[in-house]
Amino acid sequence: MPPASKEGLYLNVEFIPSPCIDICELDVEGICKGCLRSADEVGQWLVATVEEKRLIMANIDKRRDTPDLQ
């Protein structure tokens, strides 16, 4: 997985790589156990703008900081 987007990472880039780590299994909440994206976020990734991808990466960071989602 690419580095977390905390502290401004990805703010000055035009390309954000997918956070997918090939562990594609959704939990009961609909969050991927590998990359911590929602099913909607996974589906949107290929067509998302850089700004939308930044928001998705921020959501991943929030989920990573939530103990019950780790």
C-alpha positions as CSV (number, residue, x, y, z in Angstrom):
1,M,0.0,0.0,0.0
2,P,1.3,3.5,-0.7
3,P,2.3,5.6,2.3
4,A,-0.5,7.1,4.3
5,S,-1.7,10.5,3.1
6,K,-1.2,12.1,6.5
7,E,0.8,15.3,6.8
8,G,0.1,16.5,3.3
9,L,1.4,13.5,1.3
10,Y,-0.1,13.5,-2.2
11,L,-0.9,17.2,-2.1
12,N,1.4,18.1,-4.9
13,V,1.1,15.1,-7.2
14,E,-0.8,14.4,-10.4
15,F,-0.9,10.6,-10.0
16,I,-1.9,8.7,-6.9
17,P,-1.3,4.9,-7.1
18,S,-4.0,2.6,-6.1
19,P,-3.8,1.5,-2.4
20,C,-4.9,-2.0,-3.4
21,I,-2.6,-4.7,-1.9
22,D,-4.4,-7.7,-3.5
23,I,-6.2,-8.7,-0.4
24,C,-9.7,-8.1,-1.7
25,E,-12.3,-9.2,0.8
26,L,-15.0,-7.0,2.3
27,D,-15.8,-7.0,6.0
28,V,-19.4,-6.9,7.3
29,E,-19.3,-3.1,7.0
30,G,-18.4,-3.2,3.3
31,I,-14.8,-2.1,3.9
32,C,-12.0,-4.0,2.1
33,K,-9.8,-5.8,4.6
34,G,-6.7,-5.2,2.5
35,C,-6.8,-1.5,1.5
36,L,-9.5,-0.2,3.8
37,R,-11.6,1.3,1.0
38,S,-15.3,1.0,0.9
39,A,-16.8,-0.9,-2.0
40,D,-17.9,2.4,-3.6
41,E,-14.4,3.8,-3.3
42,V,-12.9,0.8,-4.9
43,G,-15.3,1.1,-7.8
44,Q,-14.7,4.8,-8.2
45,W,-10.9,4.7,-8.1
46,L,-10.3,4.3,-11.9
47,V,-12.5,7.3,-12.8
48,A,-11.8,9.5,-9.7
49,T,-10.0,12.8,-10.0
50,V,-6.8,13.4,-8.1
51,E,-8.8,15.4,-5.5
52,E,-11.3,12.6,-5.1
53,K,-8.4,10.1,-4.7
54,R,-6.9,12.4,-2.0
55,L,-10.3,12.2,-0.2
56,I,-10.3,8.4,-0.5
57,M,-6.8,8.3,0.9
58,A,-7.9,10.5,3.8
59,N,-10.8,8.1,4.5
60,I,-8.3,5.2,4.5
61,D,-6.2,7.1,7.1
62,K,-9.3,7.6,9.3
63,R,-10.2,3.9,9.1
64,R,-6.6,2.9,9.8
65,D,-6.8,5.0,13.0
66,T,-10.0,3.2,14.1
67,P,-8.9,0.2,16.2
68,D,-11.9,-2.1,15.3
69,L,-11.1,-1.8,11.6
70,Q,-7.5,-3.0,11.8
